Amino acid sequence: MVITALKRHFLKLCADEEVDVQWCDNPLQALALSGELEFIRTPRIASEITYAVAMHELGHIKSGDRSTDQIARERAAWDWARCNALKWTPHMEGYAAASLRWYEEHLPEPAGKTRQPLKRPLD
């Protein structure tokens, strides 16, 4: 699938939901803010990975998960991205899994809870 179609898809979803988009240079700078103003900062869509990152950030707004557990919110955003992307490749899935692993390794567990282990979706 052509990258321009992926970018067009992402921008249409954002326009439909009145989500403002700001482009950044680094996927590690990506973020989503929801509230009165919904806003996404994401890398320019130039590959399937940057499309996955953009869709993930939109997933933070669209998934509706407002859990206090950061990893639960990350999983919900990746699930939304996976389900709503025009395409989802093994490379994109690997990036999502690596992102979740990073959170699991670097964030403390929520008070009084044990996290569920990361599961790979069925291929």
C-alpha positions as a LaTeX table, in Angstrom:
\begin{tabular}{lrrr}
\hline
Residue & $x$ (\AA) & $y$ (\AA) & $z$ (\AA) \\
\hline
Met1 & 0.00 & 0.00 & 0.00 \\
Val2 & 1.30 & 3.44 & $-0.89$ \\
Ile3 & 2.42 & 5.65 & 2.00 \\
Thr4 & 0.32 & 8.56 & 0.70 \\
Ala5 & $-2.82$ & 6.45 & 1.18 \\
Leu6 & $-1.81$ & 5.68 & 4.78 \\
Lys7 & $-1.14$ & 9.36 & 5.49 \\
Arg8 & $-4.45$ & 10.36 & 3.87 \\
His9 & $-6.28$ & 7.77 & 6.00 \\
Phe10 & $-4.70$ & 9.03 & 9.24 \\
Leu11 & $-5.39$ & 12.69 & 8.41 \\
Lys12 & $-9.02$ & 11.92 & 7.51 \\
Leu13 & $-9.54$ & 10.15 & 10.83 \\
Cys14 & $-8.05$ & 13.15 & 12.63 \\
Ala15 & $-10.18$ & 15.62 & 10.64 \\
Asp16 & $-13.34$ & 13.59 & 11.30 \\
Glu17 & $-12.64$ & 13.74 & 15.04 \\
Glu18 & $-11.32$ & 17.34 & 15.02 \\
Val19 & $-7.94$ & 16.22 & 16.33 \\
Asp20 & $-5.10$ & 18.67 & 15.68 \\
Val21 & $-1.87$ & 17.14 & 14.37 \\
Gln22 & 1.65 & 18.48 & 14.80 \\
Trp23 & 4.52 & 16.71 & 13.05 \\
Cys24 & 7.78 & 15.92 & 14.85 \\
Asp25 & 11.06 & 14.34 & 13.79 \\
Asn26 & 11.37 & 11.52 & 16.29 \\
Pro27 & 8.88 & 8.74 & 17.18 \\
Leu28 & 10.04 & 9.08 & 20.80 \\
Gln29 & 8.59 & 12.61 & 20.83 \\
Ala30 & 5.12 & 11.39 & 19.84 \\
Leu31 & 2.24 & 12.06 & 22.22 \\
Ala32 & $-1.50$ & 12.52 & 22.40 \\
Leu33 & $-3.49$ & 14.88 & 24.60 \\
Ser34 & $-7.22$ & 14.66 & 25.02 \\
Gly35 & $-9.64$ & 16.92 & 26.77 \\
Glu36 & $-11.18$ & 20.14 & 25.53 \\
Leu37 & $-8.59$ & 20.22 & 22.74 \\
Glu38 & $-7.50$ & 16.92 & 21.25 \\
Phe39 & $-3.96$ & 17.04 & 19.96 \\
Ile40 & $-1.43$ & 14.60 & 18.53 \\
Arg41 & 2.28 & 15.08 & 17.94 \\
Thr42 & 3.67 & 12.36 & 15.69 \\
Pro43 & 6.41 & 11.80 & 13.13 \\
Arg44 & 5.56 & 12.51 & 9.50 \\
Ile45 & 4.09 & 9.42 & 7.92 \\
Ala46 & 6.89 & 8.17 & 5.68 \\
Ser47 & 6.79 & 4.42 & 6.41 \\
Glu48 & 4.54 & 1.75 & 7.85 \\
Ile49 & 6.21 & 2.27 & 11.24 \\
Thr50 & 5.52 & 6.01 & 11.36 \\
Tyr51 & 1.93 & 5.26 & 10.25 \\
Ala52 & 1.64 & 2.76 & 13.13 \\
Val53 & 2.99 & 5.35 & 15.58 \\
Ala54 & 0.52 & 7.97 & 14.30 \\
Met55 & $-2.38$ & 5.52 & 14.54 \\
His56 & $-1.24$ & 4.53 & 18.05 \\
Glu57 & $-1.27$ & 8.17 & 19.16 \\
Leu58 & $-4.76$ & 8.60 & 17.72 \\
Gly59 & $-5.66$ & 5.40 & 19.58 \\
His60 & $-4.89$ & 7.16 & 22.85 \\
Ile61 & $-7.74$ & 9.53 & 22.06 \\
Lys62 & $-10.13$ & 7.11 & 20.31 \\
Ser63 & $-9.78$ & 4.02 & 22.51 \\
Gly64 & $-11.50$ & 5.74 & 25.40 \\
Asp65 & $-9.19$ & 4.04 & 27.92 \\
Arg66 & $-8.63$ & 6.46 & 30.80 \\
Ser67 & $-7.06$ & 3.91 & 33.14 \\
Thr68 & $-4.51$ & 5.09 & 35.67 \\
Asp69 & $-2.28$ & 2.20 & 34.51 \\
Gln70 & 0.02 & 3.54 & 31.77 \\
Ile71 & 0.56 & 0.10 & 30.23 \\
Ala72 & $-3.20$ & $-0.52$ & 30.05 \\
Arg73 & $-3.53$ & 2.78 & 28.15 \\
Glu74 & $-0.63$ & 1.84 & 25.86 \\
Arg75 & $-2.17$ & $-1.56$ & 25.11 \\
Ala76 & $-5.55$ & 0.00 & 24.39 \\
Ala77 & $-3.98$ & 2.52 & 22.02 \\
Trp78 & $-2.04$ & $-0.20$ & 20.15 \\
Asp79 & $-5.18$ & $-2.36$ & 19.99 \\
Trp80 & $-7.15$ & 0.54 & 18.53 \\
Ala81 & $-4.38$ & 1.24 & 16.00 \\
Arg82 & $-4.20$ & $-2.42$ & 14.99 \\
Cys83 & $-7.98$ & $-2.66$ & 14.49 \\
Asn84 & $-8.37$ & 0.63 & 12.61 \\
Ala85 & $-5.27$ & 0.71 & 10.40 \\
Leu86 & $-5.66$ & 0.18 & 6.68 \\
Lys87 & $-2.94$ & $-2.43$ & 7.00 \\
Trp88 & $-1.02$ & $-4.03$ & 9.87 \\
Thr89 & 2.20 & $-5.85$ & 9.05 \\
Pro90 & 4.48 & $-8.09$ & 11.12 \\
His91 & 6.99 & $-5.21$ & 11.15 \\
Met92 & 4.36 & $-2.90$ & 12.65 \\
Glu93 & 3.40 & $-5.57$ & 15.19 \\
Gly94 & 7.04 & $-5.97$ & 16.18 \\
Tyr95 & 7.33 & $-2.24$ & 16.79 \\
Ala96 & 4.17 & $-2.24$ & 18.92 \\
Ala97 & 5.42 & $-5.23$ & 20.94 \\
Ala98 & 8.81 & $-3.58$ & 21.50 \\
Ser99 & 7.09 & $-0.41$ & 22.67 \\
Leu100 & 4.97 & $-2.33$ & 25.18 \\
Arg101 & 8.02 & $-4.26$ & 26.41 \\
Trp102 & 9.80 & $-0.97$ & 27.06 \\
Tyr103 & 6.92 & 0.24 & 29.24 \\
Glu104 & 6.77 & $-3.07$ & 31.10 \\
Glu105 & 10.49 & $-2.89$ & 31.84 \\
His106 & 10.63 & 0.79 & 32.83 \\
Leu107 & 7.41 & 1.62 & 34.63 \\
Pro108 & 6.53 & 0.52 & 38.14 \\
Glu109 & 3.49 & $-1.70$ & 38.58 \\
Pro110 & 0.33 & 0.09 & 39.70 \\
Ala111 & $-0.28$ & $-0.05$ & 43.44 \\
Gly112 & $-1.99$ & $-3.27$ & 44.48 \\
Lys113 & $-1.99$ & $-4.75$ & 40.96 \\
Thr114 & 0.01 & $-7.28$ & 39.02 \\
Arg115 & 0.27 & $-6.70$ & 35.31 \\
Gln116 & $-0.80$ & $-9.31$ & 32.84 \\
Pro117 & 2.15 & $-10.55$ & 30.79 \\
Leu118 & 2.47 & $-9.19$ & 27.27 \\
Lys119 & 0.62 & $-11.43$ & 24.81 \\
Arg120 & 1.37 & $-11.71$ & 21.13 \\
Pro121 & $-1.74$ & $-11.46$ & 18.97 \\
Leu122 & $-2.57$ & $-14.52$ & 16.94 \\
Asp123 & $-1.08$ & $-14.34$ & 13.45 \\
\hline
\end{tabular}
